[in-house]
Amino acid sequence: MTKQVVIFVHGLFGKGEKTWGRFPELLRSDPLLHGAWEPALFSYPSAYVRFLFLTSAPDIQLLAQGLRTELDTRYPESAVARIAIVGHSLGGLVARRYVLDAFRGSGRCRVDGLCLYGTPHTGAGLARAASYISRFQRHLRQLCKRSEFLHELNNG
């Protein structure tokens, strides 16, 4: 059980490969990290515009559950020694929600490291205006300053 995994989680309107570009490749090619850490991507639907008759975007809580399922399925405890998560923007909130839920559920978390880039911990100022343009985009509503989701995540 020496496998170590770094999970990259994209942000709002992102896609795994496009957001992270060469990061996984750089991790694989670094002489000090080569073979020690396996890069992986966790992706979720986050479209710019949701149409009325299509399903709405899943909320961040559901995305965190999806991340848990991904980790439990692809990287069970018996096969992975360490897990680190790198999150960008909304992906950082998904990762934080996963960690919080893990601690609340069992008092422990499998994630050893968490690195967040551009994560709007207290909300994004433009999210409220953007949520009016894309009304069915739940991510935008949850990213609004003083949203119920962010209040609960930060004050839990």
Secondary structure, 3 states (H helix, E strand, C coil): CCCEEEEEECCCCCCHHHHHCCHHHHHHHCCCCCCCEEEEEECCCCCCCCCCCCCCCCCHHHHHHHHHHHHHHHCCCCCCCEEEEEEECHHHHHHHHHHHHHHHHHCCCCEEEEEEECCCCCCCCCHHHHHHHCCCCHHHHHHCCCCHHHHHHHHC
